[in-house]
Amino acid sequence: MTALEGVIAVIGLALITILTRGFFLIPERELPLPAWLQQGLRYAPLAALVAVVAPEVVMTQGRLISTWMDARLPAVLAATAYFYWRRGILGTILVGTAALLALKLAFGW
């Protein structure tokens, strides 16, 4: 790639980024969204979180875990139990992390 092609690529990517991120700022009035789309967008953050976290819990090096002797599984159970008990995100993270750390240090999982 020449220097000119690199500059053209950077400028093009900058324009595309500005256009797509500024799309909702350009109109003078609010764009109406259908009710079904608003309902669907309520679940987008949860779906993204599950898509990131689930593979980390059930896979190791691109393969499904093959044993129950993995510290992640009890840590997920402990975090889930805490969440249903207290409904707090920070506590859920702390309990899951503490369980994972304890199992790794105590049993070498």
Chimera marker file (.cmm) of the C-alpha trace (Angstrom):
<marker_set name="trace">
<marker id="1" x="0.000" y="0.000" z="0.000" r="1" g="1" b="0" radius="0.5"/>
<marker id="2" x="1.395" y="3.364" z="-0.961" r="1" g="1" b="0" radius="0.5"/>
<marker id="3" x="1.278" y="6.432" z="1.256" r="1" g="1" b="0" radius="0.5"/>
<marker id="4" x="-1.479" y="7.956" z="-0.910" r="1" g="1" b="0" radius="0.5"/>
<marker id="5" x="-3.622" y="4.820" z="-0.615" r="1" g="1" b="0" radius="0.5"/>
<marker id="6" x="-3.119" y="4.859" z="3.157" r="1" g="1" b="0" radius="0.5"/>
<marker id="7" x="-4.227" y="8.487" z="3.389" r="1" g="1" b="0" radius="0.5"/>
<marker id="8" x="-7.272" y="7.798" z="1.214" r="1" g="1" b="0" radius="0.5"/>
<marker id="9" x="-8.178" y="4.782" z="3.392" r="1" g="1" b="0" radius="0.5"/>
<marker id="10" x="-7.876" y="6.784" z="6.615" r="1" g="1" b="0" radius="0.5"/>
<marker id="11" x="-9.961" y="9.659" z="5.233" r="1" g="1" b="0" radius="0.5"/>
<marker id="12" x="-12.596" y="7.248" z="3.921" r="1" g="1" b="0" radius="0.5"/>
<marker id="13" x="-12.817" y="5.431" z="7.240" r="1" g="1" b="0" radius="0.5"/>
<marker id="14" x="-13.062" y="8.747" z="9.099" r="1" g="1" b="0" radius="0.5"/>
<marker id="15" x="-15.932" y="9.889" z="6.850" r="1" g="1" b="0" radius="0.5"/>
<marker id="16" x="-17.784" y="6.606" z="7.268" r="1" g="1" b="0" radius="0.5"/>
<marker id="17" x="-17.339" y="6.791" z="11.043" r="1" g="1" b="0" radius="0.5"/>
<marker id="18" x="-18.574" y="10.376" z="11.219" r="1" g="1" b="0" radius="0.5"/>
<marker id="19" x="-21.577" y="9.578" z="9.038" r="1" g="1" b="0" radius="0.5"/>
<marker id="20" x="-22.638" y="6.447" z="10.912" r="1" g="1" b="0" radius="0.5"/>
<marker id="21" x="-22.091" y="7.871" z="14.400" r="1" g="1" b="0" radius="0.5"/>
<marker id="22" x="-23.603" y="11.222" z="13.558" r="1" g="1" b="0" radius="0.5"/>
<marker id="23" x="-26.600" y="9.741" z="11.751" r="1" g="1" b="0" radius="0.5"/>
<marker id="24" x="-28.861" y="10.242" z="14.768" r="1" g="1" b="0" radius="0.5"/>
<marker id="25" x="-27.596" y="13.796" z="15.347" r="1" g="1" b="0" radius="0.5"/>
<marker id="26" x="-28.220" y="15.060" z="11.809" r="1" g="1" b="0" radius="0.5"/>
<marker id="27" x="-32.069" y="15.201" z="11.777" r="1" g="1" b="0" radius="0.5"/>
<marker id="28" x="-33.725" y="18.200" z="13.414" r="1" g="1" b="0" radius="0.5"/>
<marker id="29" x="-36.451" y="16.110" z="15.024" r="1" g="1" b="0" radius="0.5"/>
<marker id="30" x="-36.393" y="12.732" z="16.724" r="1" g="1" b="0" radius="0.5"/>
<marker id="31" x="-36.739" y="9.761" z="14.431" r="1" g="1" b="0" radius="0.5"/>
<marker id="32" x="-39.710" y="7.590" z="15.442" r="1" g="1" b="0" radius="0.5"/>
<marker id="33" x="-38.896" y="3.938" z="16.048" r="1" g="1" b="0" radius="0.5"/>
<marker id="34" x="-41.517" y="1.217" z="15.720" r="1" g="1" b="0" radius="0.5"/>
<marker id="35" x="-42.624" y="-0.350" z="19.008" r="1" g="1" b="0" radius="0.5"/>
<marker id="36" x="-41.259" y="-3.769" z="18.012" r="1" g="1" b="0" radius="0.5"/>
<marker id="37" x="-37.804" y="-2.250" z="17.395" r="1" g="1" b="0" radius="0.5"/>
<marker id="38" x="-37.830" y="-0.402" z="20.723" r="1" g="1" b="0" radius="0.5"/>
<marker id="39" x="-38.793" y="-3.644" z="22.463" r="1" g="1" b="0" radius="0.5"/>
<marker id="40" x="-36.004" y="-5.510" z="20.698" r="1" g="1" b="0" radius="0.5"/>
<marker id="41" x="-33.403" y="-2.888" z="21.539" r="1" g="1" b="0" radius="0.5"/>
<marker id="42" x="-34.149" y="-3.333" z="25.239" r="1" g="1" b="0" radius="0.5"/>
<marker id="43" x="-32.493" y="-6.757" z="25.038" r="1" g="1" b="0" radius="0.5"/>
<marker id="44" x="-29.463" y="-5.745" z="22.939" r="1" g="1" b="0" radius="0.5"/>
<marker id="45" x="-27.091" y="-5.051" z="25.876" r="1" g="1" b="0" radius="0.5"/>
<marker id="46" x="-27.978" y="-8.367" z="27.520" r="1" g="1" b="0" radius="0.5"/>
<marker id="47" x="-27.502" y="-10.240" z="24.249" r="1" g="1" b="0" radius="0.5"/>
<marker id="48" x="-24.103" y="-8.608" z="23.705" r="1" g="1" b="0" radius="0.5"/>
<marker id="49" x="-23.019" y="-9.471" z="27.245" r="1" g="1" b="0" radius="0.5"/>
<marker id="50" x="-24.073" y="-13.101" z="26.849" r="1" g="1" b="0" radius="0.5"/>
<marker id="51" x="-22.280" y="-13.307" z="23.497" r="1" g="1" b="0" radius="0.5"/>
<marker id="52" x="-19.046" y="-12.170" z="25.152" r="1" g="1" b="0" radius="0.5"/>
<marker id="53" x="-19.266" y="-14.000" z="28.490" r="1" g="1" b="0" radius="0.5"/>
<marker id="54" x="-20.780" y="-17.375" z="27.516" r="1" g="1" b="0" radius="0.5"/>
<marker id="55" x="-17.857" y="-18.561" z="25.340" r="1" g="1" b="0" radius="0.5"/>
<marker id="56" x="-15.427" y="-17.615" z="28.111" r="1" g="1" b="0" radius="0.5"/>
<marker id="57" x="-17.347" y="-19.749" z="30.578" r="1" g="1" b="0" radius="0.5"/>
<marker id="58" x="-17.864" y="-22.901" z="28.515" r="1" g="1" b="0" radius="0.5"/>
<marker id="59" x="-14.803" y="-22.963" z="26.244" r="1" g="1" b="0" radius="0.5"/>
<marker id="60" x="-11.048" y="-23.341" z="26.626" r="1" g="1" b="0" radius="0.5"/>
<marker id="61" x="-8.736" y="-22.737" z="23.690" r="1" g="1" b="0" radius="0.5"/>
<marker id="62" x="-11.636" y="-22.868" z="21.231" r="1" g="1" b="0" radius="0.5"/>
<marker id="63" x="-13.078" y="-26.160" z="22.509" r="1" g="1" b="0" radius="0.5"/>
<marker id="64" x="-15.878" y="-26.930" z="24.947" r="1" g="1" b="0" radius="0.5"/>
<marker id="65" x="-14.624" y="-27.756" z="28.417" r="1" g="1" b="0" radius="0.5"/>
<marker id="66" x="-14.539" y="-31.499" z="28.964" r="1" g="1" b="0" radius="0.5"/>
<marker id="67" x="-14.545" y="-31.676" z="32.762" r="1" g="1" b="0" radius="0.5"/>
<marker id="68" x="-16.593" y="-30.373" z="35.665" r="1" g="1" b="0" radius="0.5"/>
<marker id="69" x="-13.317" y="-29.648" z="37.454" r="1" g="1" b="0" radius="0.5"/>
<marker id="70" x="-13.159" y="-26.159" z="36.017" r="1" g="1" b="0" radius="0.5"/>
<marker id="71" x="-13.267" y="-23.224" z="38.429" r="1" g="1" b="0" radius="0.5"/>
<marker id="72" x="-15.415" y="-21.165" z="36.073" r="1" g="1" b="0" radius="0.5"/>
<marker id="73" x="-18.506" y="-23.347" z="36.463" r="1" g="1" b="0" radius="0.5"/>
<marker id="74" x="-18.818" y="-23.107" z="40.277" r="1" g="1" b="0" radius="0.5"/>
<marker id="75" x="-17.906" y="-19.415" z="40.068" r="1" g="1" b="0" radius="0.5"/>
<marker id="76" x="-20.765" y="-18.828" z="37.622" r="1" g="1" b="0" radius="0.5"/>
<marker id="77" x="-23.137" y="-20.741" z="39.905" r="1" g="1" b="0" radius="0.5"/>
<marker id="78" x="-22.041" y="-18.706" z="42.933" r="1" g="1" b="0" radius="0.5"/>
<marker id="79" x="-22.395" y="-15.424" z="41.040" r="1" g="1" b="0" radius="0.5"/>
<marker id="80" x="-25.811" y="-16.412" z="39.707" r="1" g="1" b="0" radius="0.5"/>
<marker id="81" x="-27.013" y="-17.417" z="43.178" r="1" g="1" b="0" radius="0.5"/>
<marker id="82" x="-25.823" y="-14.092" z="44.598" r="1" g="1" b="0" radius="0.5"/>
<marker id="83" x="-27.560" y="-12.162" z="41.839" r="1" g="1" b="0" radius="0.5"/>
<marker id="84" x="-30.883" y="-13.910" z="42.483" r="1" g="1" b="0" radius="0.5"/>
<marker id="85" x="-30.473" y="-13.317" z="46.209" r="1" g="1" b="0" radius="0.5"/>
<marker id="86" x="-29.440" y="-9.639" z="46.207" r="1" g="1" b="0" radius="0.5"/>
<marker id="87" x="-29.972" y="-8.368" z="42.623" r="1" g="1" b="0" radius="0.5"/>
<marker id="88" x="-26.730" y="-6.375" z="42.701" r="1" g="1" b="0" radius="0.5"/>
<marker id="89" x="-24.304" y="-6.270" z="39.787" r="1" g="1" b="0" radius="0.5"/>
<marker id="90" x="-21.181" y="-5.281" z="41.741" r="1" g="1" b="0" radius="0.5"/>
<marker id="91" x="-21.746" y="-8.007" z="44.328" r="1" g="1" b="0" radius="0.5"/>
<marker id="92" x="-22.324" y="-10.532" z="41.576" r="1" g="1" b="0" radius="0.5"/>
<marker id="93" x="-18.995" y="-9.658" z="39.986" r="1" g="1" b="0" radius="0.5"/>
<marker id="94" x="-17.189" y="-9.762" z="43.334" r="1" g="1" b="0" radius="0.5"/>
<marker id="95" x="-18.703" y="-13.108" z="44.384" r="1" g="1" b="0" radius="0.5"/>
<marker id="96" x="-17.941" y="-14.708" z="41.024" r="1" g="1" b="0" radius="0.5"/>
<marker id="97" x="-14.391" y="-13.402" z="41.029" r="1" g="1" b="0" radius="0.5"/>
<marker id="98" x="-13.808" y="-14.470" z="44.644" r="1" g="1" b="0" radius="0.5"/>
<marker id="99" x="-15.130" y="-17.968" z="43.960" r="1" g="1" b="0" radius="0.5"/>
<marker id="100" x="-12.973" y="-18.288" z="40.847" r="1" g="1" b="0" radius="0.5"/>
<marker id="101" x="-9.868" y="-17.089" z="42.674" r="1" g="1" b="0" radius="0.5"/>
<marker id="102" x="-10.514" y="-19.329" z="45.697" r="1" g="1" b="0" radius="0.5"/>
<marker id="103" x="-10.964" y="-22.419" z="43.547" r="1" g="1" b="0" radius="0.5"/>
<marker id="104" x="-7.894" y="-21.682" z="41.470" r="1" g="1" b="0" radius="0.5"/>
<marker id="105" x="-5.716" y="-21.078" z="44.527" r="1" g="1" b="0" radius="0.5"/>
<marker id="106" x="-7.123" y="-23.875" z="46.708" r="1" g="1" b="0" radius="0.5"/>
<marker id="107" x="-7.474" y="-26.650" z="44.136" r="1" g="1" b="0" radius="0.5"/>
<marker id="108" x="-5.368" y="-25.456" z="41.220" r="1" g="1" b="0" radius="0.5"/>
<marker id="109" x="-8.310" y="-25.692" z="38.845" r="1" g="1" b="0" radius="0.5"/>
<link id1="1" id2="2" r="1" g="1" b="0" radius="0.2"/>
<link id1="2" id2="3" r="1" g="1" b="0" radius="0.2"/>
<link id1="3" id2="4" r="1" g="1" b="0" radius="0.2"/>
<link id1="4" id2="5" r="1" g="1" b="0" radius="0.2"/>
<link id1="5" id2="6" r="1" g="1" b="0" radius="0.2"/>
<link id1="6" id2="7" r="1" g="1" b="0" radius="0.2"/>
<link id1="7" id2="8" r="1" g="1" b="0" radius="0.2"/>
<link id1="8" id2="9" r="1" g="1" b="0" radius="0.2"/>
<link id1="9" id2="10" r="1" g="1" b="0" radius="0.2"/>
<link id1="10" id2="11" r="1" g="1" b="0" radius="0.2"/>
<link id1="11" id2="12" r="1" g="1" b="0" radius="0.2"/>
<link id1="12" id2="13" r="1" g="1" b="0" radius="0.2"/>
<link id1="13" id2="14" r="1" g="1" b="0" radius="0.2"/>
<link id1="14" id2="15" r="1" g="1" b="0" radius="0.2"/>
<link id1="15" id2="16" r="1" g="1" b="0" radius="0.2"/>
<link id1="16" id2="17" r="1" g="1" b="0" radius="0.2"/>
<link id1="17" id2="18" r="1" g="1" b="0" radius="0.2"/>
<link id1="18" id2="19" r="1" g="1" b="0" radius="0.2"/>
<link id1="19" id2="20" r="1" g="1" b="0" radius="0.2"/>
<link id1="20" id2="21" r="1" g="1" b="0" radius="0.2"/>
<link id1="21" id2="22" r="1" g="1" b="0" radius="0.2"/>
<link id1="22" id2="23" r="1" g="1" b="0" radius="0.2"/>
<link id1="23" id2="24" r="1" g="1" b="0" radius="0.2"/>
<link id1="24" id2="25" r="1" g="1" b="0" radius="0.2"/>
<link id1="25" id2="26" r="1" g="1" b="0" radius="0.2"/>
<link id1="26" id2="27" r="1" g="1" b="0" radius="0.2"/>
<link id1="27" id2="28" r="1" g="1" b="0" radius="0.2"/>
<link id1="28" id2="29" r="1" g="1" b="0" radius="0.2"/>
<link id1="29" id2="30" r="1" g="1" b="0" radius="0.2"/>
<link id1="30" id2="31" r="1" g="1" b="0" radius="0.2"/>
<link id1="31" id2="32" r="1" g="1" b="0" radius="0.2"/>
<link id1="32" id2="33" r="1" g="1" b="0" radius="0.2"/>
<link id1="33" id2="34" r="1" g="1" b="0" radius="0.2"/>
<link id1="34" id2="35" r="1" g="1" b="0" radius="0.2"/>
<link id1="35" id2="36" r="1" g="1" b="0" radius="0.2"/>
<link id1="36" id2="37" r="1" g="1" b="0" radius="0.2"/>
<link id1="37" id2="38" r="1" g="1" b="0" radius="0.2"/>
<link id1="38" id2="39" r="1" g="1" b="0" radius="0.2"/>
<link id1="39" id2="40" r="1" g="1" b="0" radius="0.2"/>
<link id1="40" id2="41" r="1" g="1" b="0" radius="0.2"/>
<link id1="41" id2="42" r="1" g="1" b="0" radius="0.2"/>
<link id1="42" id2="43" r="1" g="1" b="0" radius="0.2"/>
<link id1="43" id2="44" r="1" g="1" b="0" radius="0.2"/>
<link id1="44" id2="45" r="1" g="1" b="0" radius="0.2"/>
<link id1="45" id2="46" r="1" g="1" b="0" radius="0.2"/>
<link id1="46" id2="47" r="1" g="1" b="0" radius="0.2"/>
<link id1="47" id2="48" r="1" g="1" b="0" radius="0.2"/>
<link id1="48" id2="49" r="1" g="1" b="0" radius="0.2"/>
<link id1="49" id2="50" r="1" g="1" b="0" radius="0.2"/>
<link id1="50" id2="51" r="1" g="1" b="0" radius="0.2"/>
<link id1="51" id2="52" r="1" g="1" b="0" radius="0.2"/>
<link id1="52" id2="53" r="1" g="1" b="0" radius="0.2"/>
<link id1="53" id2="54" r="1" g="1" b="0" radius="0.2"/>
<link id1="54" id2="55" r="1" g="1" b="0" radius="0.2"/>
<link id1="55" id2="56" r="1" g="1" b="0" radius="0.2"/>
<link id1="56" id2="57" r="1" g="1" b="0" radius="0.2"/>
<link id1="57" id2="58" r="1" g="1" b="0" radius="0.2"/>
<link id1="58" id2="59" r="1" g="1" b="0" radius="0.2"/>
<link id1="59" id2="60" r="1" g="1" b="0" radius="0.2"/>
<link id1="60" id2="61" r="1" g="1" b="0" radius="0.2"/>
<link id1="61" id2="62" r="1" g="1" b="0" radius="0.2"/>
<link id1="62" id2="63" r="1" g="1" b="0" radius="0.2"/>
<link id1="63" id2="64" r="1" g="1" b="0" radius="0.2"/>
<link id1="64" id2="65" r="1" g="1" b="0" radius="0.2"/>
<link id1="65" id2="66" r="1" g="1" b="0" radius="0.2"/>
<link id1="66" id2="67" r="1" g="1" b="0" radius="0.2"/>
<link id1="67" id2="68" r="1" g="1" b="0" radius="0.2"/>
<link id1="68" id2="69" r="1" g="1" b="0" radius="0.2"/>
<link id1="69" id2="70" r="1" g="1" b="0" radius="0.2"/>
<link id1="70" id2="71" r="1" g="1" b="0" radius="0.2"/>
<link id1="71" id2="72" r="1" g="1" b="0" radius="0.2"/>
<link id1="72" id2="73" r="1" g="1" b="0" radius="0.2"/>
<link id1="73" id2="74" r="1" g="1" b="0" radius="0.2"/>
<link id1="74" id2="75" r="1" g="1" b="0" radius="0.2"/>
<link id1="75" id2="76" r="1" g="1" b="0" radius="0.2"/>
<link id1="76" id2="77" r="1" g="1" b="0" radius="0.2"/>
<link id1="77" id2="78" r="1" g="1" b="0" radius="0.2"/>
<link id1="78" id2="79" r="1" g="1" b="0" radius="0.2"/>
<link id1="79" id2="80" r="1" g="1" b="0" radius="0.2"/>
<link id1="80" id2="81" r="1" g="1" b="0" radius="0.2"/>
<link id1="81" id2="82" r="1" g="1" b="0" radius="0.2"/>
<link id1="82" id2="83" r="1" g="1" b="0" radius="0.2"/>
<link id1="83" id2="84" r="1" g="1" b="0" radius="0.2"/>
<link id1="84" id2="85" r="1" g="1" b="0" radius="0.2"/>
<link id1="85" id2="86" r="1" g="1" b="0" radius="0.2"/>
<link id1="86" id2="87" r="1" g="1" b="0" radius="0.2"/>
<link id1="87" id2="88" r="1" g="1" b="0" radius="0.2"/>
<link id1="88" id2="89" r="1" g="1" b="0" radius="0.2"/>
<link id1="89" id2="90" r="1" g="1" b="0" radius="0.2"/>
<link id1="90" id2="91" r="1" g="1" b="0" radius="0.2"/>
<link id1="91" id2="92" r="1" g="1" b="0" radius="0.2"/>
<link id1="92" id2="93" r="1" g="1" b="0" radius="0.2"/>
<link id1="93" id2="94" r="1" g="1" b="0" radius="0.2"/>
<link id1="94" id2="95" r="1" g="1" b="0" radius="0.2"/>
<link id1="95" id2="96" r="1" g="1" b="0" radius="0.2"/>
<link id1="96" id2="97" r="1" g="1" b="0" radius="0.2"/>
<link id1="97" id2="98" r="1" g="1" b="0" radius="0.2"/>
<link id1="98" id2="99" r="1" g="1" b="0" radius="0.2"/>
<link id1="99" id2="100" r="1" g="1" b="0" radius="0.2"/>
<link id1="100" id2="101" r="1" g="1" b="0" radius="0.2"/>
<link id1="101" id2="102" r="1" g="1" b="0" radius="0.2"/>
<link id1="102" id2="103" r="1" g="1" b="0" radius="0.2"/>
<link id1="103" id2="104" r="1" g="1" b="0" radius="0.2"/>
<link id1="104" id2="105" r="1" g="1" b="0" radius="0.2"/>
<link id1="105" id2="106" r="1" g="1" b="0" radius="0.2"/>
<link id1="106" id2="107" r="1" g="1" b="0" radius="0.2"/>
<link id1="107" id2="108" r="1" g="1" b="0" radius="0.2"/>
<link id1="108" id2="109" r="1" g="1" b="0" radius="0.2"/>
</marker_set>
